[in-house]
Amino acid sequence: MKDAQAQTIYLRDYTPFGWTVESVHLTFVLAPEATRVRSRLRFVPDPKAPAQEFFLQGEDLTPISFAIDGTPVTPEITPEGLRAKVPDGPFTFEAEVEIAPLHNTALEGLYMSRGMYCTQCEAEGFRKITFYPDRPDVMSVFTVRIEGAEPVKLSNGNPVGAGEGWAEWHDPWPKPAYLFALVAGDLVAQSDSFTTRSGREVALNLWVREGDLHKCAFGMEALKSSMDWDERVYGREYDLDVFNIVAVDDFNMGAMENKGLNIFNSSAVLASPETATDANFERIEGIIAHEYFHNWTGNRITCRDWFQLCLKEGLTVFRDAQFTSDMRSAEVKRIVDVIDLRARQFAEDQGPLAHPVRPESFQEINNFYTATVYEKGAEVIGMLKTLVGDDAYGKALDLYFERHDGDVATIEDWLKVFEDATGRDLTQFKRWYSQAGTPRLSVVEAWDAGKGIFTLTFTQHTPPSTATPQPKPQVLPITVGLIGADGAEVAPSRVLEMTEAEQSFTFDGLDARPVASVLRGFSAPVVLKQDFSKEELLLLAHDSDPFNRWEAGRTLARQSLLAVITKGSAPDDAWLEALRAVLEDETLEPAYRALMLGLPSHADLASTLHDAGKTPDPAAIHQAVEATRDAMAERFAALLGDLYDRHRVDAPYQPNAAQSGKRALTNAALALLTRVEGPARAQAQFDDADNMTQQLSALAALLRAGRGDKALAAFEAQWREDRLVMDKWFGLQVSQAAPEEAAEVARRLTEHADFNWKNPNRFRAVFGSLAMHHAGFHNESGRGYALLADWLIKLDPVNPQTTARMCSAFQTWRRYDMARQEMIETQLDRILASPDLSRDTSEMLSRIRGA
């Protein structure tokens, strides 16, 4: 267990390691409770590094022996690692340690998952395997020998030898220890190959357990599409003879980009039409692309230190978003990404967990794998591309790969590449990496009819936070177009570059006052305040920009819901009729219309009320949303029935964009139709479904109608042997429960024989669903708070990473009424008082509690 009182680490204190590691030789003699790890490391003093003691990180290791240049030594062993006196020149350090993978429930380092050996070393897991300078700026060439009875033994790089009970791998590309990987078990492979643009043939393997082989075809095609796309769009070719992916059941994250051996949470790679939804397929496609793209943006060029995490993650998230946009629908992808950004990252920025895209300090780096680092980091890349243009962006990326290949890099290195490639000064733009918080952007319009000049005056302000007490103005690329009174575009999209706290921009040569379509494509991650009349919003509902068209509809929906919540009004008639026009427009993609049928989330409405100085009532929000959905169902019943019938997919299932969009629209229609028609249509879809998308959507509709008990039992009987499908079964019951019953449903599910709370997927299925059930988690009884706290206390000694991430469920606690705040505060204090609380959880809760 890590020390909960660990010191804070600061970016400003970075010091390079005093030695380079020329080579690493590792031998693993596998045994569940007593794996032996022998390491032989060749160190060479680095004359550019300051003088320092020789220290290697190591945790939870049983030392066996040590030697320097063949002579036994006895280093000083501490809970964090070892110190030793070493020669002034080059030397070889050898160590043998023993570890117990079977008992490693934290799932970092080398551990076992249902009999399979696997590793997770990012960020600091390698120190749980052997003593090593476990930091990203120490790169070396690894040779690995694996000894054991397991038929499949994998590591990074290329296979160089194998025999009875052993296998050897060599990775010719220098890498930091966090990219090390090992897998050994009884596995089978879906195999294929890919020919690179230079003509090299790469062997591809997706390794799974015997019963999962039928779920691999889509993942393999996604991998080949990713390899092809990265060659065509970024000019990046794969650089090893083999690329392996392994599906692992117990995994804290989604996947890991280890060089040549990507390890995936099973949920992020296994899919068949019968067991995975359209959303699962798209997620798998995106995650496979993300991890593959890391081969260049993360592996070939890695981070100098963990403060630079956004350098590899933000860039790679941006790249995988580009990929999904090309594979599917760019406009739908952008809207979905912004919904997620606002739900997760904006909440971080507005609460006690706020931090810059590049943090200045941390106690536990695992706590900074956040939406701010990933999603906001990607938004920063997108803004940079918008500012410099597509061609300049391409030239800058080519220079980045040329200049830093095989090296470690910083944000300063990244921005310097763009400055050198474009001639721009990015000093102010760098604030996006150093300032926390979401800028508030306001716009005021002025119209000079005599001169035909339209002026937009923008004001930006970022609320101060503990992380950034005095924010300064940011560089904002604001994409703007102008719309005439007839809905036609009178001025095409133009990027306005805002650099001051207040700045004006003019448009001339206009015949009449236009309506400003501001922040097209969500060109900057800001909260926009723009005062519109209802007529102007209705006009924007016909905007040529798909994002702003959706945004106008979302704004009308939010205004209607807020009136229902605060005034008891009926849902707004003008908004409903505008929505009807969108639903009837067959020129729009079905997936886009399905998004239009969606409403702002409960958490979104709570945040809006809080920002307006009102205390959100989760029960009132829930009632308003339900009343609005009832009104939509009644108003559009005939239209929804027609949409359902016309867009049903009769062809064999394909997880492509066209079919997925139609299923999204028909299932959105089904959810509303069940409210007015009863459960017959949903039951028929459940009974006839030949794919998980249709079956699960029908089950959800039946549960919401209070008629799902038989279907729930049938679903369990059908899928009880499929762990990933059963995760859906667990989660759906909580997410669809009535608010007053959600906590009890979750509690009852923890008593189910298949509730394996040590498996992160199963734990998140129940408690992640409870935390996201806004009205249920925040029910006035407080049962949701107490139940989650009970289980976090239980989980922390077993898996600190999953525990700490689940603590974010409490991050918005200050926005609610005093009664709820007092109940949450009690639970936070109860968890913090737990003996031997992990460093991961202690840091997270201290930040949340201390806000």
CORKA-V291039 format. One record per residue. N is the residue number from 1. BURIAL is 1 if it has 16 or more other ideal C-beta (glycine too) atoms within 10 Angstrom, else 0. Layout:
BEGIN
n->N burial->BURIAL
n->N burial->BURIAL
END
This chain:
BEGIN
n->1 burial->0
n->2 burial->1
n->3 burial->0
n->4 burial->1
n->5 burial->0
n->6 burial->0
n->7 burial->0
n->8 burial->0
n->9 burial->1
n->10 burial->0
n->11 burial->1
n->12 burial->0
n->13 burial->0
n->14 burial->0
n->15 burial->0
n->16 burial->1
n->17 burial->1
n->18 burial->1
n->19 burial->1
n->20 burial->1
n->21 burial->1
n->22 burial->0
n->23 burial->0
n->24 burial->1
n->25 burial->1
n->26 burial->1
n->27 burial->1
n->28 burial->1
n->29 burial->1
n->30 burial->1
n->31 burial->1
n->32 burial->0
n->33 burial->0
n->34 burial->0
n->35 burial->1
n->36 burial->1
n->37 burial->1
n->38 burial->1
n->39 burial->1
n->40 burial->0
n->41 burial->1
n->42 burial->1
n->43 burial->1
n->44 burial->0
n->45 burial->1
n->46 burial->0
n->47 burial->0
n->48 burial->0
n->49 burial->0
n->50 burial->0
n->51 burial->0
n->52 burial->0
n->53 burial->0
n->54 burial->1
n->55 burial->1
n->56 burial->1
n->57 burial->1
n->58 burial->1
n->59 burial->1
n->60 burial->1
n->61 burial->1
n->62 burial->0
n->63 burial->0
n->64 burial->0
n->65 burial->0
n->66 burial->1
n->67 burial->0
n->68 burial->1
n->69 burial->0
n->70 burial->0
n->71 burial->0
n->72 burial->0
n->73 burial->1
n->74 burial->0
n->75 burial->1
n->76 burial->0
n->77 burial->0
n->78 burial->0
n->79 burial->0
n->80 burial->0
n->81 burial->1
n->82 burial->1
n->83 burial->0
n->84 burial->1
n->85 burial->0
n->86 burial->1
n->87 burial->0
n->88 burial->0
n->89 burial->0
n->90 burial->0
n->91 burial->1
n->92 burial->1
n->93 burial->1
n->94 burial->1
n->95 burial->1
n->96 burial->1
n->97 burial->1
n->98 burial->0
n->99 burial->1
n->100 burial->1
n->101 burial->1
n->102 burial->0
n->103 burial->0
n->104 burial->1
n->105 burial->0
n->106 burial->1
n->107 burial->1
n->108 burial->1
n->109 burial->1
n->110 burial->1
n->111 burial->1
n->112 burial->1
n->113 burial->1
n->114 burial->0
n->115 burial->0
n->116 burial->1
n->117 burial->1
n->118 burial->1
n->119 burial->1
n->120 burial->1
n->121 burial->1
n->122 burial->1
n->123 burial->1
n->124 burial->1
n->125 burial->1
n->126 burial->1
n->127 burial->1
n->128 burial->1
n->129 burial->1
n->130 burial->1
n->131 burial->1
n->132 burial->1
n->133 burial->1
n->134 burial->1
n->135 burial->1
n->136 burial->1
n->137 burial->1
n->138 burial->1
n->139 burial->1
n->140 burial->1
n->141 burial->1
n->142 burial->1
n->143 burial->1
n->144 burial->1
n->145 burial->1
n->146 burial->1
n->147 burial->1
n->148 burial->1
n->149 burial->0
n->150 burial->1
n->151 burial->0
n->152 burial->1
n->153 burial->1
n->154 burial->1
n->155 burial->1
n->156 burial->1
n->157 burial->1
n->158 burial->0
n->159 burial->1
n->160 burial->0
n->161 burial->0
n->162 burial->0
n->163 burial->0
n->164 burial->0
n->165 burial->0
n->166 burial->0
n->167 burial->1
n->168 burial->1
n->169 burial->1
n->170 burial->1
n->171 burial->1
n->172 burial->0
n->173 burial->1
n->174 burial->1
n->175 burial->1
n->176 burial->1
n->177 burial->1
n->178 burial->1
n->179 burial->1
n->180 burial->1
n->181 burial->1
n->182 burial->1
n->183 burial->1
n->184 burial->1
n->185 burial->1
n->186 burial->0
n->187 burial->1
n->188 burial->1
n->189 burial->1
n->190 burial->1
n->191 burial->0
n->192 burial->1
n->193 burial->0
n->194 burial->1
n->195 burial->0
n->196 burial->0
n->197 burial->0
n->198 burial->0
n->199 burial->0
n->200 burial->0
n->201 burial->0
n->202 burial->1
n->203 burial->1
n->204 burial->1
n->205 burial->1
n->206 burial->1
n->207 burial->1
n->208 burial->1
n->209 burial->1
n->210 burial->0
n->211 burial->0
n->212 burial->1
n->213 burial->1
n->214 burial->0
n->215 burial->1
n->216 burial->1
n->217 burial->0
n->218 burial->1
n->219 burial->1
n->220 burial->1
n->221 burial->0
n->222 burial->1
n->223 burial->1
n->224 burial->1
n->225 burial->1
n->226 burial->1
n->227 burial->1
n->228 burial->0
n->229 burial->1
n->230 burial->1
n->231 burial->1
n->232 burial->0
n->233 burial->0
n->234 burial->1
n->235 burial->0
n->236 burial->1
n->237 burial->0
n->238 burial->1
n->239 burial->1
n->240 burial->1
n->241 burial->0
n->242 burial->1
n->243 burial->1
n->244 burial->1
n->245 burial->1
n->246 burial->1
n->247 burial->1
n->248 burial->1
n->249 burial->1
n->250 burial->1
n->251 burial->1
n->252 burial->1
n->253 burial->1
n->254 burial->1
n->255 burial->1
n->256 burial->1
n->257 burial->1
n->258 burial->1
n->259 burial->1
n->260 burial->1
n->261 burial->1
n->262 burial->1
n->263 burial->1
n->264 burial->1
n->265 burial->1
n->266 burial->1
n->267 burial->1
n->268 burial->1
n->269 burial->1
n->270 burial->1
n->271 burial->1
n->272 burial->1
n->273 burial->1
n->274 burial->1
n->275 burial->1
n->276 burial->1
n->277 burial->1
n->278 burial->1
n->279 burial->0
n->280 burial->1
n->281 burial->1
n->282 burial->1
n->283 burial->1
n->284 burial->1
n->285 burial->1
n->286 burial->1
n->287 burial->1
n->288 burial->1
n->289 burial->1
n->290 burial->1
n->291 burial->1
n->292 burial->1
n->293 burial->1
n->294 burial->1
n->295 burial->1
n->296 burial->1
n->297 burial->1
n->298 burial->1
n->299 burial->1
n->300 burial->1
n->301 burial->1
n->302 burial->1
n->303 burial->1
n->304 burial->1
n->305 burial->1
n->306 burial->1
n->307 burial->1
n->308 burial->1
n->309 burial->1
n->310 burial->1
n->311 burial->1
n->312 burial->1
n->313 burial->1
n->314 burial->1
n->315 burial->1
n->316 burial->1
n->317 burial->1
n->318 burial->1
n->319 burial->1
n->320 burial->1
n->321 burial->1
n->322 burial->1
n->323 burial->1
n->324 burial->1
n->325 burial->0
n->326 burial->0
n->327 burial->1
n->328 burial->1
n->329 burial->1
n->330 burial->0
n->331 burial->1
n->332 burial->1
n->333 burial->1
n->334 burial->1
n->335 burial->1
n->336 burial->1
n->337 burial->1
n->338 burial->1
n->339 burial->1
n->340 burial->0
n->341 burial->1
n->342 burial->1
n->343 burial->1
n->344 burial->1
n->345 burial->1
n->346 burial->1
n->347 burial->1
n->348 burial->1
n->349 burial->1
n->350 burial->1
n->351 burial->1
n->352 burial->1
n->353 burial->1
n->354 burial->1
n->355 burial->1
n->356 burial->1
n->357 burial->1
n->358 burial->1
n->359 burial->1
n->360 burial->0
n->361 burial->0
n->362 burial->1
n->363 burial->1
n->364 burial->1
n->365 burial->1
n->366 burial->1
n->367 burial->1
n->368 burial->1
n->369 burial->1
n->370 burial->1
n->371 burial->1
n->372 burial->1
n->373 burial->1
n->374 burial->1
n->375 burial->1
n->376 burial->1
n->377 burial->1
n->378 burial->1
n->379 burial->1
n->380 burial->1
n->381 burial->1
n->382 burial->1
n->383 burial->1
n->384 burial->1
n->385 burial->1
n->386 burial->1
n->387 burial->1
n->388 burial->1
n->389 burial->0
n->390 burial->0
n->391 burial->0
n->392 burial->1
n->393 burial->1
n->394 burial->1
n->395 burial->1
n->396 burial->1
n->397 burial->1
n->398 burial->0
n->399 burial->0
n->400 burial->1
n->401 burial->1
n->402 burial->0
n->403 burial->0
n->404 burial->1
n->405 burial->0
n->406 burial->0
n->407 burial->0
n->408 burial->1
n->409 burial->1
n->410 burial->1
n->411 burial->1
n->412 burial->0
n->413 burial->1
n->414 burial->1
n->415 burial->1
n->416 burial->1
n->417 burial->1
n->418 burial->1
n->419 burial->0
n->420 burial->0
n->421 burial->1
n->422 burial->1
n->423 burial->0
n->424 burial->1
n->425 burial->0
n->426 burial->1
n->427 burial->0
n->428 burial->0
n->429 burial->1
n->430 burial->1
n->431 burial->1
n->432 burial->1
n->433 burial->1
n->434 burial->1
n->435 burial->1
n->436 burial->1
n->437 burial->1
n->438 burial->1
n->439 burial->1
n->440 burial->0
n->441 burial->1
n->442 burial->1
n->443 burial->1
n->444 burial->0
n->445 burial->0
n->446 burial->0
n->447 burial->0
n->448 burial->0
n->449 burial->0
n->450 burial->0
n->451 burial->0
n->452 burial->0
n->453 burial->0
n->454 burial->1
n->455 burial->0
n->456 burial->1
n->457 burial->0
n->458 burial->1
n->459 burial->1
n->460 burial->1
n->461 burial->0
n->462 burial->1
n->463 burial->1
n->464 burial->0
n->465 burial->1
n->466 burial->0
n->467 burial->1
n->468 burial->1
n->469 burial->0
n->470 burial->0
n->471 burial->1
n->472 burial->0
n->473 burial->1
n->474 burial->1
n->475 burial->1
n->476 burial->1
n->477 burial->1
n->478 burial->1
n->479 burial->1
n->480 burial->1
n->481 burial->1
n->482 burial->1
n->483 burial->1
n->484 burial->1
n->485 burial->0
n->486 burial->0
n->487 burial->0
n->488 burial->0
n->489 burial->0
n->490 burial->1
n->491 burial->1
n->492 burial->0
n->493 burial->0
n->494 burial->0
n->495 burial->0
n->496 burial->1
n->497 burial->0
n->498 burial->1
n->499 burial->0
n->500 burial->0
n->501 burial->0
n->502 burial->0
n->503 burial->1
n->504 burial->0
n->505 burial->1
n->506 burial->0
n->507 burial->1
n->508 burial->0
n->509 burial->0
n->510 burial->1
n->511 burial->0
n->512 burial->0
n->513 burial->1
n->514 burial->1
n->515 burial->1
n->516 burial->1
n->517 burial->1
n->518 burial->1
n->519 burial->1
n->520 burial->1
n->521 burial->1
n->522 burial->1
n->523 burial->1
n->524 burial->1
n->525 burial->1
n->526 burial->1
n->527 burial->1
n->528 burial->1
n->529 burial->0
n->530 burial->1
n->531 burial->0
n->532 burial->1
n->533 burial->0
n->534 burial->0
n->535 burial->0
n->536 burial->1
n->537 burial->1
n->538 burial->1
n->539 burial->1
n->540 burial->1
n->541 burial->1
n->542 burial->1
n->543 burial->1
n->544 burial->0
n->545 burial->1
n->546 burial->1
n->547 burial->1
n->548 burial->1
n->549 burial->1
n->550 burial->1
n->551 burial->1
n->552 burial->1
n->553 burial->1
n->554 burial->1
n->555 burial->1
n->556 burial->1
n->557 burial->1
n->558 burial->1
n->559 burial->1
n->560 burial->1
n->561 burial->1
n->562 burial->1
n->563 burial->0
n->564 burial->1
n->565 burial->1
n->566 burial->0
n->567 burial->0
n->568 burial->0
n->569 burial->0
n->570 burial->0
n->571 burial->1
n->572 burial->1
n->573 burial->0
n->574 burial->0
n->575 burial->1
n->576 burial->1
n->577 burial->0
n->578 burial->1
n->579 burial->1
n->580 burial->0
n->581 burial->0
n->582 burial->1
n->583 burial->1
n->584 burial->0
n->585 burial->0
n->586 burial->0
n->587 burial->0
n->588 burial->1
n->589 burial->1
n->590 burial->1
n->591 burial->1
n->592 burial->1
n->593 burial->1
n->594 burial->1
n->595 burial->1
n->596 burial->1
n->597 burial->1
n->598 burial->0
n->599 burial->1
n->600 burial->1
n->601 burial->1
n->602 burial->1
n->603 burial->1
n->604 burial->1
n->605 burial->1
n->606 burial->1
n->607 burial->1
n->608 burial->1
n->609 burial->1
n->610 burial->1
n->611 burial->0
n->612 burial->0
n->613 burial->0
n->614 burial->0
n->615 burial->0
n->616 burial->1
n->617 burial->1
n->618 burial->1
n->619 burial->0
n->620 burial->1
n->621 burial->1
n->622 burial->1
n->623 burial->0
n->624 burial->1
n->625 burial->1
n->626 burial->0
n->627 burial->1
n->628 burial->1
n->629 burial->1
n->630 burial->0
n->631 burial->1
n->632 burial->1
n->633 burial->1
n->634 burial->0
n->635 burial->1
n->636 burial->1
n->637 burial->1
n->638 burial->0
n->639 burial->0
n->640 burial->1
n->641 burial->1
n->642 burial->0
n->643 burial->1
n->644 burial->1
n->645 burial->0
n->646 burial->0
n->647 burial->1
n->648 burial->0
n->649 burial->1
n->650 burial->0
n->651 burial->0
n->652 burial->0
n->653 burial->1
n->654 burial->0
n->655 burial->1
n->656 burial->0
n->657 burial->1
n->658 burial->0
n->659 burial->1
n->660 burial->1
n->661 burial->1
n->662 burial->1
n->663 burial->1
n->664 burial->1
n->665 burial->1
n->666 burial->1
n->667 burial->1
n->668 burial->1
n->669 burial->1
n->670 burial->1
n->671 burial->1
n->672 burial->1
n->673 burial->1
n->674 burial->1
n->675 burial->1
n->676 burial->0
n->677 burial->1
n->678 burial->0
n->679 burial->1
n->680 burial->0
n->681 burial->1
n->682 burial->1
n->683 burial->1
n->684 burial->0
n->685 burial->1
n->686 burial->1
n->687 burial->0
n->688 burial->0
n->689 burial->1
n->690 burial->0
n->691 burial->1
n->692 burial->1
n->693 burial->1
n->694 burial->1
n->695 burial->1
n->696 burial->1
n->697 burial->1
n->698 burial->1
n->699 burial->1
n->700 burial->1
n->701 burial->1
n->702 burial->1
n->703 burial->1
n->704 burial->1
n->705 burial->1
n->706 burial->0
n->707 burial->1
n->708 burial->1
n->709 burial->0
n->710 burial->0
n->711 burial->1
n->712 burial->1
n->713 burial->0
n->714 burial->0
n->715 burial->1
n->716 burial->0
n->717 burial->0
n->718 burial->0
n->719 burial->1
n->720 burial->0
n->721 burial->0
n->722 burial->1
n->723 burial->1
n->724 burial->1
n->725 burial->1
n->726 burial->1
n->727 burial->1
n->728 burial->1
n->729 burial->1
n->730 burial->1
n->731 burial->1
n->732 burial->1
n->733 burial->1
n->734 burial->1
n->735 burial->1
n->736 burial->1
n->737 burial->1
n->738 burial->0
n->739 burial->1
n->740 burial->0
n->741 burial->0
n->742 burial->1
n->743 burial->1
n->744 burial->1
n->745 burial->1
n->746 burial->1
n->747 burial->1
n->748 burial->0
n->749 burial->1
n->750 burial->1
n->751 burial->0
n->752 burial->0
n->753 burial->0
n->754 burial->0
n->755 burial->1
n->756 burial->0
n->757 burial->1
n->758 burial->0
n->759 burial->1
n->760 burial->1
n->761 burial->1
n->762 burial->1
n->763 burial->1
n->764 burial->1
n->765 burial->1
n->766 burial->1
n->767 burial->1
n->768 burial->1
n->769 burial->1
n->770 burial->1
n->771 burial->1
n->772 burial->1
n->773 burial->1
n->774 burial->1
n->775 burial->1
n->776 burial->1
n->777 burial->1
n->778 burial->1
n->779 burial->1
n->780 burial->0
n->781 burial->0
n->782 burial->1
n->783 burial->1
n->784 burial->1
n->785 burial->1
n->786 burial->1
n->787 burial->1
n->788 burial->1
n->789 burial->1
n->790 burial->0
n->791 burial->1
n->792 burial->1
n->793 burial->1
n->794 burial->0
n->795 burial->1
n->796 burial->1
n->797 burial->1
n->798 burial->0
n->799 burial->1
n->800 burial->1
n->801 burial->1
n->802 burial->1
n->803 burial->1
n->804 burial->1
n->805 burial->1
n->806 burial->1
n->807 burial->1
n->808 burial->1
n->809 burial->1
n->810 burial->1
n->811 burial->1
n->812 burial->1
n->813 burial->1
n->814 burial->0
n->815 burial->1
n->816 burial->1
n->817 burial->0
n->818 burial->0
n->819 burial->0
n->820 burial->1
n->821 burial->0
n->822 burial->0
n->823 burial->1
n->824 burial->1
n->825 burial->1
n->826 burial->0
n->827 burial->1
n->828 burial->1
n->829 burial->0
n->830 burial->0
n->831 burial->1
n->832 burial->0
n->833 burial->0
n->834 burial->1
n->835 burial->0
n->836 burial->0
n->837 burial->1
n->838 burial->1
n->839 burial->1
n->840 burial->1
n->841 burial->1
n->842 burial->1
n->843 burial->1
n->844 burial->1
n->845 burial->1
n->846 burial->1
n->847 burial->1
n->848 burial->1
n->849 burial->1
n->850 burial->0
n->851 burial->0
END
